């Protein structure tokens, strides 16, 4: 699961990142609202942790920008502001929970786990058409056959299945699977999409990966199969 931390207190942001990485999360940390907006609007994260008072763009504005893009990622706001009006502003901006600084790390982890459970990411299998992807074993199966996916094939297929009929851009796949700091290029995505198409065909899946120029990829079910 991927988490984005947007917090201008670099020491706090980096400490939270270290803690969450130790818990098994993939974490990116950025230190201002404008950069946070760029990262958050990719839609590749399972959870956003936002500070309220930040340079460039505050947490309220960032949350509103994410919701305006119809991104449903859970948002946890961290702030030193404890007045009820501030909490109401945060929730109205699109936050799912509001945690006041200073906070206990145990409380933070409880909030994170609760938000992720609510979001429904604690699933074992993703399904579409006659095809399923086991998130524990990386096995992709149809009613006819099964095949194991490589690590990157698995990450891309999981992302596409989670997106459903929504288009996923090559840029978003690169960020999700290879990371923002990777030197991978769009051709890497095209190669792995080709691998996945062959594997879907090999197991007689009735789902296919469709591409739309400049918009990316999405999955469709062939109802004739």
N, C-alpha and C positions, 0 to 999 in steps of 0.2 A: 504494500500500500504506500502511496506517495503523499507526502505532506509538504506544504509550502509554509514557511515561517516568514512573515513580513514584520520586522521589528527594528527600530532605529537604534536601540541599545544593543550594539554589536556583541558585547560580552554575554548578555542574556540570550540573544538569538543563537549564538554559537553553542552556548551551554545546553539550550533546549535541543538543538540539532544533535549534539553528541548523545544526549540521553535517549532521544527517540531512535537514533541509529542503533544503539545498543538493544533497544526493544524490538528491532527487526524492521523498522520503517525505512523507506527511502525518503530522504529529506533534502530540500533545497532551502536556503536561507538568503534573504535579501534585506536591504537595510533602508529602503525608502519606498514611499507609496507609488511613485511613478514606475519604478522597476517592478514592484509587486504587482501592479496592474497588468503589465506586459506578461509576466509569468502566469498570473491567475487566470487571465482570459484565454489561455491555451486550452483550459478545460481538462488538463491531464491529471489533476490532483484529486485525491479522495478527501482531503481536509485542508482548509486554509486556517492558519493561526495568525490573526492580524492585531497589531498594536493600533491604538486609536490616534494618538498624537505623533505624527511623522512628518518629515519634510516632503514637500512636493505634492502629496495627496494624503489626507488623513484616512483612518480606517473606515469611517462612515462612507466617505466618497468611494473608496475602493470597493467596499461591499456592494454599494449601489451599482457600480459599474459592472460588477460580476453578475448581479441579478438581472441587470438590463440586457445582458448577453444571453439570458435564459440558461445560465449555468447553475445547476442545482447542488453543487458541491457544498458540504457542510462548512460553516464558518464559525470559528471560536474567536471571540474578541478578548484581548488582554489589555487592561487599562488601569491607570491609577485613579481614574474618575469613578466615584462610587455613588454619586447622586442618582436617585430614581429616574430623573429626566434623562440622564446620560444613558442609562440602561435601556430606556424606552427608545431613545434615538438609535441606539445600536441595533435593537431588535427590529425596529421599523426599517432600518437600512438593509436588512436581510440577514443579520447574524442569527445563528441558532442558539448560541449560549454566550454569556457575558461573564468573564472571570476577572475579579478585581485584584490588582497587585497590592501588596505582595501576596502570593498564593503558595500553598503547599504543593509540592510536586506530585504527591499522591492524589490530591484533588484534581490537578491538571490531567493526570493519566486517566482518572475515573471519567472526567468529562470527555476526553478524546475517545475512550472506548465506548462510552454511551452514544456519542454522535455517530461513530462508525457503525455501531449496531443498528441505530435508527436508519442509517443510510442504506443498510442492506448489503454491506460489502462482506459480511461474514457468511458467505455462501461457499459451498464445496464444488458445485457444478454449474456451468453456464450452458444453456440450451437454446437452440434455434433450429426449426425444421426437424429433420431426423438426426441432427448432429448435436453432440455434447462435448464439452471440454472439462475434464477433471482438473481442478485447480491444485490438487495435491500431487498428482502423478504426471501432469502435463500430457495425459493421453487424450487424443481426440478420437471420438467414436461416432459411428453411424449405426443404423440398424443392421448393417452388413459386416462392417469391419472396424478395426481400430488401428491407430498409429501414434507413436510418441513424437512429440514436437521438440525441436531444439529450444534453447532458452529464449532466443529472440523471436522465433516463430511463435512460441507460446505467449510471449508478452504482446505481440501484435495481434494475435487471434483473440486474446482476452480483451484487449482494448476494443477491437471491432465488435465483438459480441456484446460488450457492455454498452457500446454506443447504439446498438440496434440498427435502425434504419437511418440514423443520422450520419452525415458525411464526416469523416475524420481526415484532416489534411495531412499531407506528407510532413509538413513542419511539426505538427502536433505529434505524429508518430515518432519522428526523430527525437523530439524532446522527451517523450514518455519512455521510449525504449533505450535510446542511446545516451540521453541526458543533454542538457543545455550546453555543457562545456565540451562535448564530443566533437571530433573532426569528421564524423560521418556526414555524408551528403545524401540528397534525395535518391540517388541511384541505389544506395543501400536498401532503402525502403522498397523500391521497385523489384530488386532481386529477391527479397524475402517474401514479397507478395506473390511473386512467381512460384517460389517454393511452396507456399501455402495453397495456391490454386492446384498445383500438382498433387499435393497430399489430400486435399478435399476430393479430388477426382478419384484418387486411388482407393479411398474408402467408400466410394459411391454416395457421398454426401449430396443432399439436395439443396445445399446452400452454396452460393457463389459470391465471390468478391467482385463487385462492380466498381468501376472507376469513372469519375466525372472530371473532365478537364478543369483545372484550377480550383476544384473543390475537394478532391481527394477520393477516399474509398468508403464504401458501405456494403453491408451484406444484404442479399436478397434470397428468398426461398423460391425454388422452382416448384410450383404447385403441381406440375405434371408428373413429377417423380413420385 
